[in-house]
Amino acid sequence: MSRFSLEEINSRVEEMPSLSRIAIDLIKLIDNPRCTREEVRKLVSLDEVLYAQIFKYANSVAFSGARGAVTSLDRAIDVIGLNELKNVAFTAAARSMFKDKDLWRQSVFLAVASQFFAREVAMPRQVEDDIYITGLLNTFGVLVFRTFYEADYKQFQSVQNYQERLEREKEFFGINNLELAYLALRGCGLPETTLDMIYSQQFYGTDKFERHNAIVEVARRFSELKVNQAVDELKVLENDAALKEMMSKFSLNAILFERSILERINEQVKTLTNT
């Protein structure tokens, strides 16, 4: 039986920082096919942190093919593109919610890897965006646990099997970290499709677990690796029978576990996290 009531946990959730309203409004604006460049520019100009992050990203190695330094907002939007701008905006907005730097970097890695793999298997653009946000906020429940129940939560961080960890969290707290993320983010203005995707990550191995969930799960496994590890560490994933079965089931065999991919993802993560 859980030692904690959901009412108590929910009261803690309300103490967490909220997402930038401007960033959420920008995402919704870009999703509107009638949005104009001027509307985007005006909205971005209202948020200094977002404004600076867009310039940093546009001038990063991710867009090293652009001619010369990007010095105007219009040029930055051209270089990044409206769809990618949504992810930059959301990442900048989410940054203020994460005080744990290690967990923040893990979250950004998961988002970038999820998006990269979604593109590798040609997921629709809107689904790709939802997958990016799902990856970015996948650890938000862990953040809540670490922030308010640090001593109690330490026992779960060493549990290697993710499904076992979710079950043990549920038994101890009455809620697992994915359910907690869903609870905490419901009032942030996120699309229901994104919230549902975060919530359903817990249903690994059931008929509620869909292709988009599988992509995020592959990215989660990939995020456990580090760029300075030996190539043999990548082989561990390639030879994981359960992972291979899941990837085959959801037609994800185009996803490759290669050192060069890990390095590309880490480079983008470095830009987005300013590390």
C-alpha positions as CSV (number, residue, x, y, z in Angstrom):
1,M,0.0,0.0,0.0
2,S,1.3,3.5,-0.9
3,R,2.6,5.7,1.9
4,F,1.5,8.8,-0.1
5,S,-1.9,10.2,-1.1
6,L,-2.4,11.5,-4.6
7,E,-3.7,14.7,-3.1
8,E,-0.4,15.2,-1.4
9,I,1.6,14.5,-4.6
10,N,-0.7,16.7,-6.6
11,S,-0.1,19.6,-4.2
12,R,3.6,19.2,-4.8
13,V,3.1,19.2,-8.6
14,E,1.4,22.6,-8.3
15,E,4.7,24.0,-6.8
16,M,6.6,23.1,-10.0
17,P,7.5,25.9,-12.5
18,S,5.2,26.1,-15.5
19,L,6.0,26.2,-19.1
20,S,6.4,29.6,-20.8
21,R,3.0,30.7,-22.2
22,I,4.7,32.5,-25.1
23,A,6.4,29.2,-26.2
24,I,3.1,27.3,-26.0
25,D,1.4,30.1,-28.0
26,L,4.2,30.0,-30.6
27,I,3.8,26.3,-31.1
28,K,0.1,26.7,-31.6
29,L,0.7,29.6,-34.0
30,I,3.1,27.6,-36.1
31,D,0.7,24.7,-36.3
32,N,-1.9,27.1,-37.8
33,P,-1.4,27.0,-41.6
34,R,-2.4,30.7,-41.8
35,C,0.3,32.0,-39.5
36,T,2.6,34.7,-40.9
37,R,6.3,35.4,-40.5
38,E,5.4,38.7,-38.9
39,E,3.2,37.0,-36.2
40,V,6.0,34.6,-35.4
41,R,8.6,37.3,-35.2
42,K,6.5,39.5,-32.8
43,L,5.7,36.6,-30.5
44,V,9.4,35.4,-30.3
45,S,10.4,39.0,-29.6
46,L,8.4,38.9,-26.3
47,D,10.6,36.2,-24.8
48,E,14.2,37.2,-24.3
49,V,15.4,33.7,-23.4
50,L,13.6,32.2,-26.4
51,Y,15.0,35.0,-28.7
52,A,18.5,34.3,-27.6
53,Q,18.2,30.5,-27.9
54,I,16.9,30.8,-31.5
55,F,20.0,32.8,-32.5
56,K,22.3,30.4,-30.7
57,Y,20.7,27.5,-32.5
58,A,20.7,29.1,-35.9
59,N,24.5,29.8,-35.6
60,S,25.3,26.3,-34.3
61,V,27.1,23.6,-36.1
62,A,23.7,22.1,-36.9
63,F,23.3,24.8,-39.5
64,S,27.0,25.3,-40.4
65,G,26.1,25.3,-44.1
66,A,24.4,28.7,-43.7
67,R,26.3,31.6,-45.3
68,G,27.8,33.8,-42.7
69,A,26.7,34.5,-39.2
70,V,22.9,34.8,-38.6
71,T,22.3,38.3,-37.2
72,S,18.6,38.9,-37.8
73,L,15.5,37.1,-36.4
74,D,14.0,36.7,-39.9
75,R,17.3,35.1,-41.1
76,A,17.3,32.8,-38.0
77,I,13.8,31.7,-38.8
78,D,14.7,31.0,-42.4
79,V,17.8,29.0,-41.4
80,I,16.0,26.9,-38.8
81,G,12.6,26.6,-40.5
82,L,9.2,26.9,-38.8
83,N,8.8,23.2,-37.9
84,E,12.3,23.0,-36.2
85,L,11.6,26.4,-34.6
86,K,8.7,24.7,-32.6
87,N,11.1,22.3,-31.0
88,V,13.7,25.0,-30.2
89,A,10.9,27.0,-28.6
90,F,9.6,24.1,-26.6
91,T,13.1,23.2,-25.4
92,A,13.8,26.7,-24.3
93,A,10.4,26.8,-22.4
94,A,11.0,23.4,-20.7
95,R,14.5,24.4,-19.6
96,S,13.1,26.6,-16.8
97,M,11.3,23.6,-15.3
98,F,14.4,21.5,-14.9
99,K,16.8,22.5,-12.1
100,D,18.5,19.1,-12.3
101,K,21.2,19.6,-15.0
102,D,21.9,16.0,-15.5
103,L,18.3,15.1,-15.9
104,W,17.8,18.0,-18.2
105,R,20.6,16.8,-20.5
106,Q,19.2,13.3,-20.4
107,S,15.8,14.7,-21.4
108,V,17.1,16.7,-24.3
109,F,19.1,13.7,-25.5
110,L,15.9,11.6,-25.4
111,A,14.0,14.3,-27.4
112,V,16.7,14.7,-30.1
113,A,17.2,10.9,-30.4
114,S,13.5,10.3,-30.6
115,Q,13.1,12.9,-33.4
116,F,16.1,11.5,-35.2
117,F,14.7,8.0,-35.2
118,A,11.2,9.2,-36.1
119,R,12.8,10.8,-39.3
120,E,14.7,7.6,-40.0
121,V,11.4,5.7,-40.3
122,A,9.5,8.5,-42.0
123,M,6.9,9.3,-39.4
124,P,4.4,12.0,-40.3
125,R,5.7,15.5,-39.4
126,Q,3.0,16.2,-36.7
127,V,3.7,12.8,-35.1
128,E,7.4,13.6,-35.2
129,D,6.8,16.8,-33.3
130,D,4.8,15.0,-30.6
131,I,7.6,12.4,-30.3
132,Y,10.1,15.1,-29.7
133,I,8.0,16.7,-26.9
134,T,7.3,13.2,-25.5
135,G,11.0,12.5,-25.3
136,L,11.8,15.9,-23.8
137,L,9.1,15.6,-21.0
138,N,9.5,11.8,-20.5
139,T,11.5,12.3,-17.4
140,F,9.4,15.1,-15.9
141,G,7.8,12.8,-13.4
142,V,11.2,11.7,-12.3
143,L,12.1,15.4,-11.8
144,V,9.0,15.8,-9.5
145,F,10.0,12.7,-7.5
146,R,13.6,13.9,-7.2
147,T,12.6,17.5,-6.2
148,F,10.1,16.6,-3.4
149,Y,10.9,13.0,-2.5
150,E,14.7,12.8,-3.1
151,A,15.5,10.5,-0.1
152,D,12.6,8.1,-0.9
153,Y,13.3,8.1,-4.6
154,K,17.0,7.1,-4.4
155,Q,16.0,3.4,-4.1
156,F,14.5,3.4,-7.6
157,Q,17.3,5.1,-9.5
158,S,19.4,2.0,-9.3
159,V,16.7,-0.3,-10.8
160,Q,18.0,-1.1,-14.3
161,N,14.8,-2.6,-15.7
162,Y,12.6,0.3,-16.7
163,Q,9.3,-1.6,-16.4
164,E,10.2,-2.9,-13.0
165,R,11.1,0.6,-11.9
166,L,7.6,1.9,-13.0
167,E,5.9,-1.0,-11.1
168,R,7.9,-0.3,-7.9
169,E,7.2,3.4,-8.1
170,K,3.5,2.7,-8.4
171,E,3.6,0.4,-5.4
172,F,5.5,2.9,-3.2
173,F,4.1,6.2,-4.3
174,G,0.7,5.1,-5.7
175,I,1.8,6.6,-9.1
176,N,4.7,6.0,-11.5
177,N,6.8,8.7,-13.0
178,L,5.0,8.6,-16.4
179,E,1.6,8.9,-14.8
180,L,3.0,11.7,-12.6
181,A,4.4,13.5,-15.7
182,Y,0.9,13.3,-17.3
183,L,-0.7,14.7,-14.1
184,A,1.8,17.5,-13.8
185,L,1.6,18.6,-17.4
186,R,-2.2,18.5,-18.0
187,G,-2.6,22.2,-17.3
188,C,0.3,23.4,-19.5
189,G,-1.6,23.8,-22.7
190,L,0.0,20.8,-24.4
191,P,-1.9,19.0,-27.2
192,E,-3.8,16.0,-25.9
193,T,-2.0,13.8,-28.4
194,T,1.3,14.6,-26.7
195,L,0.0,14.0,-23.2
196,D,-1.5,10.7,-24.3
197,M,1.8,9.7,-25.8
198,I,3.7,10.5,-22.6
199,Y,1.1,8.5,-20.5
200,S,1.1,5.5,-22.8
201,Q,4.9,5.0,-22.7
202,Q,4.3,2.8,-19.6
203,F,2.3,0.2,-21.6
204,Y,5.4,-1.6,-23.1
205,G,4.5,-5.1,-24.3
206,T,0.7,-4.4,-24.5
207,D,-1.6,-3.5,-27.3
208,K,-1.7,0.1,-26.0
209,F,1.9,0.5,-26.9
210,E,2.1,1.8,-30.5
211,R,4.8,2.6,-33.0
212,H,5.5,6.1,-31.7
213,N,5.9,4.7,-28.2
214,A,8.4,2.2,-29.6
215,I,10.5,4.9,-31.2
216,V,10.7,6.8,-27.9
217,E,11.6,3.5,-26.1
218,V,14.4,2.9,-28.6
219,A,15.7,6.4,-28.0
220,R,15.5,5.9,-24.2
221,R,17.7,2.8,-24.5
222,F,20.1,4.7,-26.8
223,S,20.2,7.6,-24.3
224,E,21.8,5.2,-21.7
225,L,25.0,5.2,-23.8
226,K,27.7,7.8,-23.8
227,V,29.7,9.0,-26.8
228,N,33.0,8.1,-25.2
229,Q,32.0,4.4,-24.7
230,A,33.5,1.7,-26.8
231,V,31.7,0.5,-30.0
232,D,31.1,-2.8,-28.2
233,E,28.6,-0.9,-26.0
234,L,26.5,-0.2,-29.1
235,K,26.6,-3.8,-29.9
236,V,24.8,-4.5,-26.7
237,L,21.7,-2.8,-28.2
238,E,22.1,-4.6,-31.5
239,N,22.2,-7.9,-29.8
240,D,19.3,-7.3,-27.4
241,A,16.7,-9.9,-28.4
242,A,13.7,-8.2,-26.8
243,L,14.6,-4.8,-28.3
244,K,15.1,-6.4,-31.8
245,E,11.7,-8.1,-31.5
246,M,10.0,-4.8,-30.6
247,M,11.7,-3.0,-33.5
248,S,10.7,-5.7,-35.9
249,K,7.1,-5.7,-34.7
250,F,6.8,-1.9,-35.3
251,S,8.9,-1.8,-38.6
252,L,11.8,0.1,-37.0
253,N,14.6,-1.8,-38.6
254,A,15.8,1.3,-40.4
255,I,17.1,2.6,-37.1
256,L,20.8,1.9,-36.7
257,F,22.9,1.9,-33.6
258,E,26.1,3.6,-34.9
259,R,28.8,5.7,-33.2
260,S,28.4,8.4,-35.8
261,I,24.7,8.8,-35.0
262,L,25.4,9.0,-31.3
263,E,28.0,11.7,-32.0
264,R,25.6,13.7,-34.2
265,I,22.9,13.5,-31.5
266,N,25.3,14.6,-28.8
267,E,26.4,17.6,-30.8
268,Q,22.8,18.8,-31.2
269,V,22.2,18.2,-27.5
270,K,25.3,20.2,-26.6
271,T,23.9,23.2,-28.6
272,L,20.4,23.0,-27.0
273,T,21.7,22.6,-23.5
274,N,24.5,25.2,-23.8
275,T,27.1,22.6,-22.5
